[in-house]
Amino acid sequence: MSAEILQAVVDIVFSGYMLYLAPFLFLLMVVLFADRLIDLVTISLEKSTGRRSRY
């Protein structure tokens, strides 16, 4: 019974709502990893100027 419910939910999400859900998931991913992205940008800027204070 639960396998059929899970299959129905997966069919509904991936058939109709994935077009609308994908940008939201991408935005959520960016928000979750924003601190790592900021750290990556600051490290790359420090490397380009020749100063390396963290690594």
C-alpha positions in Angstrom: 0.0 0.0 0.0 2.7 2.5 0.9 4.7 1.6 -2.2 1.7 2.6 -4.4 1.3 5.9 -2.5 5.0 6.6 -2.9 4.9 5.8 -6.6 1.8 8.0 -7.1 3.6 10.9 -5.3 6.7 10.5 -7.4 4.7 10.3 -10.6 2.8 13.5 -9.7 5.9 15.5 -8.6 8.2 14.4 -11.5 5.5 14.6 -14.2 3.8 17.9 -13.6 5.5 19.9 -10.9 9.2 19.4 -11.6 9.2 22.4 -14.0 8.0 24.6 -11.1 10.0 22.8 -8.4 13.4 22.8 -10.1 14.0 26.6 -9.7 12.9 26.5 -6.1 15.3 23.6 -5.4 18.1 25.4 -7.1 17.5 28.5 -5.1 17.4 26.4 -1.9 20.7 24.9 -2.8 22.3 28.3 -3.4 21.0 29.5 0.0 22.3 26.4 1.8 25.8 26.6 0.2 26.1 30.4 0.1 28.7 30.4 2.8 30.9 28.1 0.9 30.4 30.1 -2.3 31.4 33.3 -0.5 34.5 31.6 0.9 35.4 30.3 -2.5 35.2 33.8 -4.0 37.2 35.4 -1.2 39.9 32.7 -1.5 40.1 33.2 -5.3 40.3 37.0 -4.9 43.1 36.6 -2.3 45.0 34.3 -4.6 44.7 36.8 -7.5 46.2 39.6 -5.3 49.0 37.5 -4.0 47.8 37.5 -0.4 47.0 34.2 1.2 45.9 34.5 4.8 43.8 31.4 5.3 45.3 28.4 3.5 
